[in-house]
Amino acid sequence: MTRIDPSQRFADVTTTGTFHGIGLGPGDPELLTVKAVRLIAATPVIAYFAKKGRRGNARGIVDRWLVPGVEEMALEYPVTTEIHFNDRAYVDELAAFYEHSASAISTILTGGRDVALVCEGDPMFYGSFMHLYIRLVGTHRVSVTPGVTGMAGCWSAAGSPITWGDDILSVLPGTLPEADLVSRLKGTDAAVIMKLGSNFAKVRRAIDAAGLTDRAIYCERGTMEGQKILGLREKPDDAAPYFSLILIPGNGRRP
């Protein structure tokens, strides 16, 4: 596990530019923080991740906050779901992509300009930003602006309190093996299950095996245009886009 000592974030910095990781929140452009909006307006280069040939979700969220004349830097993933994430080729290709992206950003920083990488949700929570962060933090100034997580946006949009009293919340990736999902769901009070996609049918089976289907809420594009929120039992199919997750609220202590 890579651990970053916060006290060393600015040690031996050799450049004058600052690399900003800016959280954009769950999707609603009005759920950016004041600091995020200020930095976006003040930074000369705005970078964002996207699939090849597409603008990307982060770029769509930040659209209204960009100022005229800003330089845009699209970081296009070489692969998304075409190769399984456990495949060595997938790991190697993504690693090369992150190295190349970090190098391109480093060149701009070395030239004295700041770069802001805008990210859906929070930059340090299941975010691609982290892969560039660990490559640049030792030699460049880095600033991280937290954002509202996608799960917080979803449970607010659903009007569903997620934890009460002493409830324990587990955040689970849908990529886990089915047996592990069942075990972890049985051992927690409340849960958020992310990374659904092709894992949706497996996740649904695990929730059912844990006896939690009646409490489960499916949320798609929470806080965004096209938002869909419904009980998991009412969802008719196993299709789940990138911006989707399942909430299982707790039933803990309350006055």
N, C-alpha and C positions, 0 to 999 in steps of 0.2 A: 504494500500500500504506500502511495506517495503522500508524504505529509509535508506541509509547508509551514515553516515557522514564521508567524506574522511579524516577528521582530526583525526578520531578515528580508522582508519584502522589498526594501529599498536599499539593501546592501549592495555595494559595488555596481551601482547603476552607471551605465556608460552612455546613456542617451538623454536627450532633453524632452522627447515626446512621452506622453503618458498613454498607456493602453487602458481604456475604460471598458469594463463589462457592465452593460446596462440592462437590467431586467425590465421587460415591457408589460409584465402582468399577464393575466389569463387570456386576453384577446380583445376586450373592450378598450379602444384607444383612450378612453377617459380614466382608465384605472392605472395609468402611469403615475409615478410619484413626481412631486414638484422638482426634486433633484434630477430625476431622469430627463424630464423635459428641458431643464436648464442645460444639462450637459449635451444633449442632442443638438440643441441650438448653437452651442459654443464650440463643438468639435468639427474640425474641417473635413475629416474622413469618417464616413459611416460604413461599417462592414456588417454583413449579415450572411447567414447560411441559407442555402436554397438548393432544391433539386435542379439538375441541369435543365435549362430551358424554361424555368419558372421563376417568378419573382420571389417567392418564399413568404411564409406566414409572418415572420418578424418584419419584413419590409412592408407588408400590408398594414400591420398594426401601427407602425411608426410613420406612415405616409403623411398624416396631417401635421406632424411635428417637425418635418424636415424644412430647412431654410433654403432659399434660393442660392445656388452656387456651390452647395455642398458636394463633395466628391463621394461617389458611391463605390463600394467594393464588394462585389458578390463573391462569396466563397461557395462554389458549387460542389456538392458531394459527388464523388466518383461512383458510389454505389449507395443504394438505400435498402431495398428489400430483395434485390435480385439474388444475393448470396446470403446464406444463413450466417448469423452473427458469430457462430462458433467455428465457422470455416476459416482456416489459416489465411486463405486468399483475401477474405473480407477484412481480417485484422490487419494484414500487411498493407492492403490498399488504403484503408482508412488512416493508418499510421503515417503513410507517405503523404496523404492529403493534409493531415494536420501539421506535419513538418513543413510542407510547402507553404501552407497558409501562415504559419507562424513566421517563417522566413520573410514572406512578402510584407507582413505587418511590421516586422523588425526593421526592414529597410526604410519604411516610412517614418517610424519612430526615431531611427538614427538620423534621419534628415531633419528632425526637429518638430515634426507635426504630431499632434495627438490623433489617435484612432479610437473610435467607439464601436465595439461589437455589440449590436443590439440583439437581445435574446428573449424568446417567449418565456413567460413565467419568471423564475428566479435563476440567475446565471449559475449558481452553485448547487442547483437541485436537478439532477439528471440532465444537465445542460452540456451541449457541445463546447461551450465557452471554456469549460474546465480543461479540455485537452490542449487548448492554446495557452491558458493560464499557467499550467505547470511547465510549459516550454518557454515562457517569456518572463515569469516572475523573478527569476534569479538575476536577470540582466537589464530589466526595464522597470520603470515606474508603472505600477498597476493600481487601478482604482476599481472597486466593485460596488455597484449600486444595486441593492436588493430589489426584488420585485414581488408582487403578489403572486403566489404560486397558482398553477392551473387548478389544483384541487381545492384551494380556498375559494377561487372564483366559482367553481362548480357547486360546492355545498351552499354557497351564498345564493347562487342562482336557483338552486333547488329548494331553498328555504328550509334546509334540513340541518339542524345542529348536529355536529359530528361526534363530539365527546361531551360527557357529563361527569361532574364530580371527579372520581378517580379512574375513569375509563382510560385504558391504554389504547393508543392508536398505532396501527401498523400500516406502513406503506409498502405495498408488494408489487413487484413487476410481474406482469402476466407471462413473462418468459420462463418463470420458474417451472420445474416439473410439476405435474398435476398433484402428485402425492404430497409434495412440499407445500403447495398452496393450501391443500386441505388441512394439513397439520398446523400451519401458521394461522389460518382462519379460525380454527378451533381453539387456538391459544391466545386470542386477542379479544378485546371488547368492541373495537371499531376498526374499520379497515378502508383503505383506498387502494384500488387495484388499477395500475397504469400499464402502458405498453400492451394494449389489447390487440388490435389488428388481427392477424391470422391466429392469434392465441385465444380468440374470444370463446369459441366452443369449449375449449379445455377449461377456461376460467369459469364459464357457466356451470360446467359439470362439478368443478371443485366447490363452488359456492353452494350448489345443491347438496353435495355430499356432506358439507359442513352444517347443513340445516339452516342456511342464512338467506335463501332466495327471497323470502317474503320481506326481508329488511333491505334488500339490495336495490339501489337506484342506478340506472344507466344514465349517464350525462354525456352528450355529444355537442361539441363546440360551445361549451358553457361560456356565457357572457358575450358570445359573438353572434353575428348574423347567421341564421339557420340553426339556432340552438334547439336541441331536443332533450327533454328530460322526462323519463318515464320509469315505472317500476320494471325491474329486470324481467319479472314474469310476463310483463306485457310486451316486451320486445319480441317481434315476430321472427327475426332472422339472426344470423351470427355475423353480420357485417359490422365492422367497427373502424372508423377512420382514425388517423393519427391523433386528432384532438378529441379523444373520448376516454372516459374512465368509468369505473364503478365505485359508488360510495356505499358503505355499509355502516350506518350510524350506530353509535353505542346506546345503551339503555341504562347507564349508570346512575349514581346517586344524584338526586336533585331535591330541593326543598318542596 
